[in-house]
Each structure stands twice: as C-alpha cells, then as structure tokens.
Amino acid sequence: MVFPQTPLAQQRPGMRYTNSAMYQTLSTFLQEFSVQFPLLWALLVTVIIAGGSLVLYAFWELVLRGLFFLFSRRSSRRADRG
C-alpha cells in the first residue's frame, strides 16, 4: 500500500523524509479513540506502560545477572590462584 506524499511545504521540518500521511492518520485515529472510548484508552495506556516495565525488568535482570556471573567467576579464579 502506498500513501500519497504531501508537498514538502506542508510537512513539518523534522518530518521531511517520512510519510506524513501515515502519521496524520494515526494521530487522528488516536485522538478520536481517546475521546470516544476514554475507559478503553486508559486501559490501553496502562497495558502499554505495564508491558514496557515488564520488558525493562526482564532485560535488566538478565544483564545484571550476567554481569554478576562474569564478575563472580573472575573473583573465584583469583581466589583459587592466590
């Protein structure tokens, strides 16, 4: 599917190389959805924030456990040598 390109004069400066018709359609949909269905909008925002926090939690758990594992192996090697 190809979206029509708007002339450069009508686009915002930061969006020069993007397809602004798609963003305009998405923006209009989100604005209308938030006005027509405020409870669903609130639930959607809550689910997105909760999902993002779970993803970040899992990411940092893996990173910090990996770092702890690496440093504990290094310190155990030093203790064995000395």
C-alpha positions in Angstrom: 0.0 0.0 0.0 1.4 3.4 -1.0 0.4 6.5 0.9 0.2 9.8 -1.0 3.1 12.1 -0.3 2.3 15.6 0.9 4.3 18.5 -0.6 7.4 19.5 1.4 5.9 22.9 2.1 3.1 21.3 4.1 5.3 19.0 6.1 7.0 19.9 9.4 10.7 20.4 9.2 11.6 17.4 11.3 9.4 15.0 9.2 10.9 15.9 5.9 11.9 12.3 4.9 8.9 10.4 6.5 5.5 9.6 5.2 3.4 12.2 7.0 0.1 11.0 5.7 0.5 7.8 7.8 1.4 9.8 10.9 -1.5 12.1 10.4 -4.0 9.2 10.0 -2.6 7.5 13.1 -2.7 10.8 15.1 -6.4 11.4 14.1 -7.3 7.8 15.0 -5.7 8.1 18.4 -7.3 11.4 19.2 -10.7 10.1 18.2 -10.3 6.9 20.1 -9.3 8.7 23.3 -12.3 10.9 23.1 -14.9 8.3 22.1 -13.7 5.5 24.4 -11.9 7.0 27.5 -12.0 3.8 29.6 -10.5 1.7 26.8 -7.9 4.4 26.2 -7.0 4.4 29.9 -6.7 0.6 29.8 -4.6 0.7 26.7 -2.2 3.2 28.2 -2.0 1.2 31.4 -1.3 -2.0 29.5 1.4 -0.4 27.4 3.2 1.1 30.4 2.9 -2.2 32.3 4.2 -4.2 29.4 7.1 -1.8 28.9 8.0 -2.0 32.6 8.0 -5.8 32.5 10.2 -5.9 29.4 12.7 -3.5 31.1 12.6 -5.5 34.3 13.4 -8.7 32.4 16.2 -7.0 30.4 17.9 -5.6 33.5 17.5 -8.9 35.4 19.3 -10.7 32.6 22.0 -8.0 32.2 22.7 -7.7 35.9 22.7 -11.5 36.5 25.1 -11.9 33.6 27.4 -9.2 35.0 27.3 -10.8 38.4 28.0 -14.2 36.9 31.1 -12.8 35.0 32.5 -11.0 38.0 31.9 -13.9 40.4 33.8 -16.2 38.0 36.7 -13.8 37.8 36.9 -13.4 41.6 36.7 -17.1 42.1 39.6 -17.6 39.7 41.7 -15.1 41.6 40.9 -16.8 44.9 42.0 -20.1 43.5 45.3 -18.8 42.3 46.2 -16.8 45.4 
